[in-house]
Amino acid sequence: MPPKAKKPAARIAARSWTAAEVVALLEQRSTRRDLDNLKRFGIAATRPLGVSMANIQAVARQVGRDHELANRLWKTNVYEARMLTAFVDEPERVTAAQMDRWCEDFDNWGICDTLCFKLFDQSPHAWSRVKSWSTRREEFVKRAAFALLASLALHDKRSPDAPFLASLRLIQRAAADERNFVKKGVLWALRGVGTRNSKLKAAAVKLSRELAESSEPAAKWIGRTAMREMSKPAGAGKRSDR
């Protein structure tokens, strides 16, 4: 098993907040433009207020870290309140059962990617969730497996190569999934693994070549796109995981 991720510096809440108070803080920062932007970015959100990511993070700094509050915010079903949990929850207190419950509520790429990229990848349960979710049928649960793997590839500086090499089998098995958000999540993960070091890049390029020769359209697209993107200089090109 890979070692546990390093715990982030604590920013524990200085006072106790209710979910209603925090939602009110979000509402104060909502704008029509930010609400319209959700549609422009292809996010079909539940109960959206229209708050930018910058303002969500500003509220998070005001509120601080509070695991119980994060759970109450999730239960509001307000899109931005759920986004806020990525910055408010305490990663070391996030349980595997909680991750499963929240993941089953994912209904758009924004909430999926933000929770994986800003919270779940710091949990000691992250690797087990990658494996578990990669076999699920639900589109955003399956995407979460690969969004989480991509996040670990970028942020987990302590794990050895072994779990990333093993994850290539999960990528290979999921590569034929034609659904837009799944195949783009798989591509994101494959590219992420390949950017960690030369050994993993060689393994990722080898898999990309195999996928590029597949008769499955999604696998072929993933393989060809990954090969093209991994041949670019670091930092070049656009994300293609949405």
C-alpha positions as CSV (number, residue, x, y, z in Angstrom):
1,M,0.0,0.0,0.0
2,P,1.3,3.5,-0.7
3,P,2.0,5.7,2.3
4,K,-0.6,8.1,3.5
5,A,-0.7,11.5,2.0
6,K,0.9,14.3,4.1
7,K,-1.8,16.1,6.0
8,P,-2.4,19.8,5.0
9,A,-1.8,22.6,7.4
10,A,-4.8,23.0,9.7
11,R,-7.1,26.0,9.3
12,I,-9.6,25.1,12.0
13,A,-12.7,27.3,12.2
14,A,-12.4,30.0,14.8
15,R,-16.2,29.8,15.5
16,S,-19.0,27.5,15.0
17,W,-21.0,28.2,11.8
18,T,-24.4,26.8,10.8
19,A,-25.0,25.6,7.3
20,A,-27.6,28.4,6.8
21,E,-25.2,31.1,7.8
22,V,-22.6,29.8,5.4
23,V,-25.1,29.5,2.6
24,A,-26.1,33.1,3.3
25,L,-22.4,34.2,2.9
26,L,-22.4,32.5,-0.5
27,E,-25.7,34.1,-1.5
28,Q,-24.1,37.5,-0.7
29,R,-21.4,36.8,-3.3
30,S,-23.7,35.4,-6.0
31,T,-24.0,37.1,-9.4
32,R,-26.1,36.6,-12.5
33,R,-23.0,36.4,-14.5
34,D,-21.6,33.5,-12.4
35,L,-24.9,31.7,-12.6
36,D,-24.9,32.0,-16.4
37,N,-21.3,30.8,-16.5
38,L,-22.4,27.4,-15.1
39,K,-24.3,26.7,-18.3
40,R,-21.5,28.1,-20.4
41,F,-19.1,25.6,-18.8
42,G,-21.5,22.7,-19.2
43,I,-22.4,22.3,-15.5
44,A,-25.9,21.2,-14.9
45,A,-25.9,22.0,-11.2
46,T,-28.4,21.3,-8.4
47,R,-29.7,24.4,-6.7
48,P,-27.0,26.8,-8.0
49,L,-26.6,30.2,-6.6
50,G,-24.0,31.6,-9.0
51,V,-20.8,32.1,-7.0
52,S,-17.4,32.1,-8.7
53,M,-14.7,29.7,-7.5
54,A,-12.6,32.7,-6.2
55,N,-15.5,33.7,-4.0
56,I,-16.2,30.2,-2.8
57,Q,-12.5,30.0,-1.7
58,A,-12.9,33.4,0.0
59,V,-15.8,32.1,2.0
60,A,-13.8,29.0,2.8
61,R,-11.0,31.2,4.3
62,Q,-13.6,33.1,6.3
63,V,-15.2,29.9,7.6
64,G,-12.1,27.7,8.2
65,R,-11.9,23.9,8.5
66,D,-14.8,22.1,10.1
67,H,-15.6,18.5,9.3
68,E,-19.1,18.5,10.9
69,L,-20.0,21.7,9.0
70,A,-18.8,20.2,5.7
71,N,-21.3,17.3,6.2
72,R,-24.1,19.8,7.0
73,L,-23.2,21.8,3.9
74,W,-23.3,18.8,1.7
75,K,-26.8,18.0,2.9
76,T,-28.1,21.4,1.7
77,N,-27.9,20.2,-1.9
78,V,-26.8,23.7,-2.8
79,Y,-24.2,23.4,-5.6
80,E,-21.8,26.1,-4.2
81,A,-22.2,24.8,-0.6
82,R,-21.1,21.4,-1.8
83,M,-18.2,22.9,-3.7
84,L,-17.2,24.7,-0.5
85,T,-16.9,21.4,1.3
86,A,-13.7,20.7,-0.7
87,F,-12.1,23.6,1.2
88,V,-13.8,23.3,4.5
89,D,-13.7,19.6,5.3
90,E,-10.7,18.2,7.2
91,P,-9.1,15.6,4.9
92,E,-7.8,13.4,7.7
93,R,-11.3,13.0,9.1
94,V,-12.9,12.1,5.7
95,T,-14.0,8.4,5.8
96,A,-14.2,6.0,2.9
97,A,-18.0,5.7,3.6
98,Q,-18.4,9.5,3.3
99,M,-16.4,9.5,0.1
100,D,-18.7,6.8,-1.3
101,R,-21.9,8.7,-0.2
102,W,-20.8,12.0,-1.7
103,C,-19.5,10.4,-4.9
104,E,-22.9,8.9,-5.5
105,D,-24.4,12.4,-5.4
106,F,-22.0,13.8,-8.1
107,D,-24.1,15.0,-11.0
108,N,-21.7,17.2,-13.0
109,W,-18.0,17.4,-13.7
110,G,-17.4,20.5,-11.6
111,I,-18.4,19.0,-8.3
112,C,-16.7,15.7,-9.2
113,D,-13.4,17.2,-10.2
114,T,-13.2,19.8,-7.4
115,L,-13.9,17.3,-4.6
116,C,-11.3,14.9,-6.1
117,F,-8.7,17.6,-6.7
118,K,-9.0,19.6,-3.5
119,L,-10.1,17.1,-0.9
120,F,-10.4,13.4,-1.7
121,D,-6.8,13.1,-3.0
122,Q,-5.6,14.2,0.5
123,S,-7.5,11.3,2.2
124,P,-5.7,8.1,3.3
125,H,-8.6,6.3,1.5
126,A,-7.9,7.8,-1.9
127,W,-6.2,4.9,-3.5
128,S,-8.9,2.4,-2.4
129,R,-11.6,4.6,-3.9
130,V,-9.8,4.8,-7.2
131,K,-10.0,1.0,-7.5
132,S,-13.5,0.8,-6.2
133,W,-15.1,3.5,-8.3
134,S,-13.3,2.5,-11.5
135,T,-15.6,-0.5,-11.8
136,R,-18.9,1.4,-11.1
137,R,-21.4,2.1,-13.9
138,E,-22.6,5.6,-12.9
139,E,-21.0,8.2,-15.2
140,F,-19.8,10.6,-12.5
141,V,-18.8,7.9,-10.1
142,K,-16.6,6.3,-12.7
143,R,-15.2,9.7,-13.8
144,A,-14.4,10.3,-10.1
145,A,-12.1,7.3,-10.1
146,F,-10.0,8.7,-12.8
147,A,-10.3,12.4,-11.7
148,L,-9.0,11.2,-8.3
149,L,-6.2,9.2,-10.0
150,A,-5.2,12.2,-12.0
151,S,-5.2,14.3,-8.8
152,L,-3.0,11.8,-7.1
153,A,-0.6,11.8,-10.0
154,L,-0.2,15.5,-9.6
155,H,-0.3,15.9,-5.8
156,D,0.9,12.7,-4.2
157,K,4.6,13.2,-3.9
158,R,5.2,10.3,-1.5
159,S,3.8,7.2,-3.2
160,P,6.2,5.0,-5.2
161,D,5.7,4.1,-8.8
162,A,4.0,0.8,-8.1
163,P,0.4,2.0,-7.5
164,F,0.6,4.2,-10.5
165,L,1.9,1.3,-12.7
166,A,-1.0,-0.8,-11.3
167,S,-3.5,1.9,-12.1
168,L,-2.7,1.6,-15.8
169,R,-4.7,-1.7,-15.8
170,L,-7.7,0.3,-14.5
171,I,-7.2,2.8,-17.3
172,Q,-7.0,0.1,-19.9
173,R,-10.2,-1.6,-18.7
174,A,-12.2,1.7,-18.7
175,A,-10.8,3.1,-22.0
176,A,-13.7,1.7,-24.1
177,D,-16.3,3.6,-22.2
178,E,-17.8,6.0,-24.8
179,R,-19.4,8.4,-22.3
180,N,-17.9,11.9,-22.7
181,F,-17.0,12.6,-19.0
182,V,-15.7,9.1,-18.4
183,K,-13.4,8.9,-21.4
184,K,-12.1,12.4,-20.8
185,G,-11.4,11.5,-17.1
186,V,-9.6,8.3,-18.3
187,L,-7.4,10.5,-20.6
188,W,-6.7,12.9,-17.8
189,A,-5.5,10.1,-15.6
190,L,-3.4,8.4,-18.3
191,R,-1.7,11.7,-19.1
192,G,-1.2,12.5,-15.4
193,V,0.5,9.2,-14.7
194,G,2.8,9.8,-17.7
195,T,3.9,13.1,-16.4
196,R,5.3,11.9,-13.0
197,N,8.7,10.6,-14.2
198,S,10.4,8.9,-17.1
199,K,9.6,5.4,-16.0
200,L,5.9,6.1,-15.7
201,K,5.9,8.1,-18.9
202,A,7.4,5.1,-20.8
203,A,4.6,2.8,-19.4
204,A,1.9,5.4,-20.2
205,V,3.2,5.9,-23.7
206,K,3.2,2.1,-24.2
207,L,-0.4,1.8,-23.1
208,S,-1.3,4.8,-25.2
209,R,0.1,3.1,-28.3
210,E,-1.9,0.0,-27.6
211,L,-5.1,2.0,-27.1
212,A,-4.5,4.0,-30.3
213,E,-4.6,0.6,-32.2
214,S,-7.8,-0.4,-30.6
215,S,-11.0,-1.1,-32.6
216,E,-13.0,0.7,-29.8
217,P,-13.5,4.4,-30.8
218,A,-13.1,5.7,-27.3
219,A,-10.0,3.8,-26.6
220,K,-8.5,4.8,-29.9
221,W,-9.3,8.5,-29.2
222,I,-7.7,8.3,-25.7
223,G,-4.6,6.6,-27.0
224,R,-4.0,9.0,-29.8
225,T,-4.8,12.1,-27.8
226,A,-2.5,10.9,-24.9
227,M,0.4,10.2,-27.2
228,R,0.0,13.6,-28.8
229,E,-0.2,15.4,-25.5
230,M,2.6,13.6,-23.9
231,S,4.9,14.5,-26.8
232,K,4.4,18.2,-26.1
233,P,6.7,20.2,-23.8
234,A,5.6,20.5,-20.2
235,G,2.8,22.9,-19.8
236,A,1.9,23.0,-23.5
237,G,-1.6,22.4,-24.8
238,K,-5.1,22.5,-23.3
239,R,-6.8,20.2,-20.8
240,S,-9.1,17.8,-22.6
241,D,-10.7,16.1,-19.6
242,R,-14.0,18.0,-19.7
